[in-house]
């Protein structure tokens, strides 16, 4: 059976990107899905000095192993000033130092959401160009604008056109696993 790892690029305990990830993962019935809450993964700010002095944490090695074991990754990235968050960039820095091609031959459903009307498209576009450097195959992308107007915790994506677009992206991703 194919396994999928689902996570958000945010370490916020109230992450709307994590809510989108949980909703997406909950829509998958025929595959094993492991949902990881990155709020439980604090990593020090990457520097070569820190790497030399402390090495790689067990949680980083476990995260890398989980990613490399998965057939696919569902990732929703948050946005700070039109860029991926410093936290997510830091996670990528650590993972790439541990294993440069940590996403080798891994299908990725890349998503983003924000409270604003652009749906974190700036971050999504940057990460879409960045992840293939680590071996990822971006199967599909999805941006959910105006999260608080278009998402309900009980119902999921409430705008029918956006719900259809999300389902199409998920179907495309799943067809490649």
N, C-alpha and C positions, 0 to 999 in steps of 0.2 A: 504494500500500500504506500502511496506517495505521502510524504510528510511536508507540511508547510509550517514555517515559522512566521509569526505575525507580531509586529512591534511598531511602535511609534518612535520617531527621532527626538522625542521630548522627555525630559526628566521631571516634568511638572506632575504633581499629584492630581491635578484637575485637568489634565491634557485633553483637549477636544480631539486631537489627532489619535490619541489612544482610544477614545470613544468610537471614532470611525473605524479603527482597526478591530475593536471588539465586535462591532456590528458586522463588519465584512467577514471576520472569522466565523461568526455565528451563522452566516449564510451558507457555509460549506458543509455538506453532509457526507460526501463519499470519500473524504480524505482525512487523515489525522492532522489536526492543527494544534500547534503549541503557541500559546499567547504569552508574550513576555512583556512585563511592565517595566520599562526602563527607569522609572522613578526609583526602583530598587537596585539600580546599578550606578552607584557613585564612582566616578573615576577621577583621579587627580588630573590637573591640566597637563597635557603632554609636553615633555621636553626631553631632550636626549640625556640631560643630567638625571632627571627622575627615572628614566628607563634604566640608566646605568646603575643608579643607586638602589632602586627598588625592584627592578625587573618587571615582569608581567604578573598582574594579580590573578588569583584563581578565578574570579568572576569574569575577567576578560578572556581567559583561556576557555572557560565553559561557554561563554557567549560565542566565541569563534567556532568552537566545536559544534554547537547547536546550529549555527549558520551553515557550516560546511556539511553537516549531515542532512540538512533539509533539501528537498527537491525544488522548493520554491520559497520565496520570502514575500510577505505582504508588509510593506513599509509605508507609513504615512509620516511625512516630514512637516514640522512646524516652520514658522518663518519669523525671523526677527529682522526688521529693516530690509525686507526684500531678499534676505539670505537665509540659508539654513542656520539654525541656532548654534551658538558656540559649543553647547553640549554635544550636539550631533556631530559637528565637525571634529570635536575632540575624540569621540568614540571611533570615528573613521580613522583618525590619526593613529590611535592605539592599535586598532585591528590591523591596519595595513603594515604596521611595524612588526607585529607578531606573525602575520601571514599576508604577504602582498596580494595574492589572488584569493582572498578569503571568500569571494563570491563566484569563484570559477565555475562556469557552466550552470549557474543558478538562475532560474527564471524569477523575475521580480515584478510584482504589481506595485507600482509606485503611485502613492496618493498624497494629497495634501488638503488641508482645510484651514480656514481662519475665520474670525468673526467678520472680516471685511469682504467686499464684493469681488476681489481678485482671487480668493480661495488659495492664498499662499503660492500663486503661480511662479513668483520669482524664485522661491526656494525649490519648487518642483523642477523648474527648468535647469537650475544649477545642478541639482542632485542627479537628474536624468543624464546629464553629460558626464558627471563625475563617476558614478557607479560602474560603468563599463571598464574603467581603468583597473578595477579590482576583479574583473571577470564576469560581472553581471550581464545578463540578457534582460533588458527592459521589455517585458511582454506587453504591458499596457500601462497607461497612466489615467488618473482621474483626479480632478480638482473639485472640491465642494465649497462653493462660495457661501458667504453669509451663514455660517454654521448654525447660529442660534435661530435663524428664521427657517432653515431648511432641514433641520435634524431634530428628532424627538427621541429621547432615550427609550421609550416604549415602542415607537413605530418605526424608527430608523429614519431614512431619508424621506422627507414628506413631499418634496416637489417631484411630481411624476416624471418630468423630463430628466431631471438629475438622477432619479432612482433608476431609470432605464439606462442612462449613460453609465452609471456605476455597475449595473448588472452586466452590461456588455463588456466592460473592462474586466470584470471578474471572470466572466465566461471565457474571454480571450486568454487570460492568464491561466486558467484551469485547463484549457485545451492544450497547453504546451507542457504540462507536467505529466 
